[in-house]
Amino acid sequence: MNRSTTSTRTLVGVAIFTAIIFVLQFFLGAFIRFGTFSISLVLIPIVVGAALYGPMWGAWLGFFFGFVVLISGDAALFLGVNPLGTILTVLIKGTLAGFAAGLVFKALEKKNMWIAAICAAIVCPVVNTGVFLLGCLLFFLPTVSSWAEAAGVDNLGVYMIVFLVGFNFVFELLLNIVFSPLILRLIKLGKNRPQYTT
């Protein structure tokens, strides 16, 4: 297979994953919620895309995820407080999550594809959530502190971990660990299937 064919297949594959991210976040993101925050299924195609096409394309898929979060209204609560901080946090967290997933998968793939996929599936939500928490500390500390106070929680760290990201993170992590390696395996099996001509 020549370089042009590989490049075209990569672009088509990335375009398909980009469309999946749009549909999952823009249309399904509004239906799966815990409180005011939605559960994101989008990290699964980001992990799978990063594993198939590499860290840079993973970064693109993560960046696009962030863009869709901004236009879908999922970040409206934070946009009203600090627009620039929200835009930076949302775009950076998605981009770094996709890039990190691709790096981890690439580093471990030759040793064991399953382990590589599971580790990438863990790293993606950890980075996504970690950067979100960092963004909260940098740009939204007074707001988050007032939310903790209103909830009757004295410890800001406990509030952020348990109430702000707890359910979302655990749910996203479990979904990623289960589905990302499985989907990746199915795609790899389909690629390796013998081609029959008539």
N, C-alpha and C positions, 0 to 999 in steps of 0.2 A: 504494500500500500504506500503510495507516494505521500509526500508532505502536504500537498494541497488537499488531498482527500481527507487526511487526518485532521487538518485545520478546519475544513468544512464540517466534518462530523462533530468536532469539538464545538464549533459555533452553533450548530443546530442543537446539540445536546444542551449547551448552556442556555440557549433561547427557550428550550422546553422547560428547563428547571426554573428559569426566570418567570415564565408564564404560570407555572405551578405555584410559585411563591406569591405572585399577585393574587391568584384565585384563593389560595388558602388564607392569606392575611386579610384581603379586602372583603371577601364574602363570608368566610367561615369564622374569622377572628371575632366577629361581633356576637357569635352564638355560643362560644365556649368561654364562660366568665366565672371567676371567683371574686365576688365583690365588684369593685370598680375596674379590676384588671382582667384582661383577657388572657387565655391560655394560647400560646403560639404553637401551632403544628408546623410552622415554617422552618424550624431548625432542622427537621428531618431532610427536606430536599437540599438544604444548605450543606449538611454533612455529606450526603450522598454525592452531590455535585462537586464538592471540594475533594472528595475521595477519587472521583472519576477523572476530574479535569485539573486538579492541582490547587495549591494554595492561592494563587492569584485569582483564579476564577471563583474559588470559594469566597475570597474577599469581595469580589463583584456581587455574588449572590447575597452575601451578608449586607453589603451596602444597599442593594436594591430592596431588601427586606426592611431596612431602616427607612428608606424613602417611602415605601408603601405604608409603614406605620405612621409616618408623619401626615400623609395625605388622607389616610383612612379615618383619622380622628382619634386613634388609640392613644395618642400622646397629648390630647387636648388639655387634660388636667394640668400637665406640666408646662405646656406652651403658654398658658395663661399666666404662669408665674415668672418664667424666664425663657423667652423664645430661643435666644442664641444657645443657652445652656442645654435646652431640650434638643435642638437640632444637632449639636455636637455630640451629646450623649447617645442619642438614638442612632446616628450614622456610624459613630466610632464603635459602639458595642457590636453592631451587626457585622461591620467590616472585619474587626479583629476576631470575632467568633468564627466566621467563615475561613479566614486566613489561618487561624490556629488549628482548626479542624483539618484543613488540608495539609499543614505541616506535620501534624502528629500522624496522620494516616500515611503520608509519604515516608516518614522516618521508620515506621513499623511494618509497612506492607510486605516487605521481602521476608520478614521473620514469620509473620502469621497474619493473614488477611482478616480473620475474625477478631483477633486482638487489636489490630490496627483500627478496624471499624468501630469496635466498642470504645476504645480510647478516644477516638475522634468524636464519637457520640457523647462522651462524657465531657470532653474539653469544650465543645461548642456551647452548651448551656452554662457551664461554669464561667467561661469568659464573658458571655452575653450578660449574665446576671452580675458578675463581678464588676464589670464596667458600668452597669446601671447603678449599682450601689455606690461606686466611686463618684459617678455623676451626681447622685443625690447628695453626697457629702460636699462636693465642690459647688454645686449650683442651687441646691434646694434645701439646705440645712435648716433654715428657719421654718420653712413650710412643713418639712417632715417632722421637725420637733413639735410643731403645733398639732400635727396629726397624732403623734404619740401621746401628747398631753391629753388631747380630746378622747383618746382610746383608754386613758387611765394607765398607761405604761410609763413607768419612771425611767427605764433604761432605753435609750435611743437605739443602741445596737440590737437589743432584743426585739424591739419594735420593727426595725428594718429587716432583720433576718426572718422573724416569725410571721409578722403581719404584712409587710410590704412585698416580700418575695417568696415566702415559705411554700405555700401551696403551688403557686405557679412554677417555681423552680423544681420541686419534687416531681410534679406531673410531667413537665417538659423533659426532665432528665430521664425518667422511666420510659416515656414514649420514644425518646431518642435511642436509648440502649436497646429497646426491643425492636423497633422498626428500621432504624438506619442500617444495621448490619444485614438484616433480612432482605431489605430492598436492594442493597448493594450486591448481595450474593445472587439474587435473582437476575439482576442486570448482567452481572459477570457470567452467569450460566448461559444466559441468552446470547451474549457476545461470542462465547466459546462453542456454541452449538454448531455442528457441521452444516454447511450450506449445500442444499441440493438444487441442481439445475434440471430443467425439463427439456 
